[in-house]
């Protein structure tokens, strides 16, 4: 299937060339690398057409906290999965002693979830202090 032809008014037919010094070229290249599309020509086209330029920034202070947050999220998710499995076994079991056994196991998991939530809240508080100090 052939490609559809673009409208005549939207075709980029005219080439414009210009020269810039090394400092301005470096600045444009760095900005283009941070921009959403990543190419210098697309960045310059966006500037010429007064389009919005979205720049990706990375906060290096978060680099240390992100692995810890990811670890805590995985642990809380795995504890939740364990609780769901034990709850299913609890409801499937006809024996009362088994149900007591499953209930005590779930209680232990809820306690470990509490400690993980405390860790998570402490990390969020630290993160809030970093962001709100400005």
Secondary structure, DSSP 8 states (H G I E B T S, - for coil): -------GGG-----------HHHHHHHHHHHHHBSS--HHHHHHHHHTT----B----TTHHHHHHHHHHHHHHHHHHHHHHHHHHHHHHH---HHHHHHHHHHHHHHHHHHHHHHHHHHHHHHHHHHHHHT-
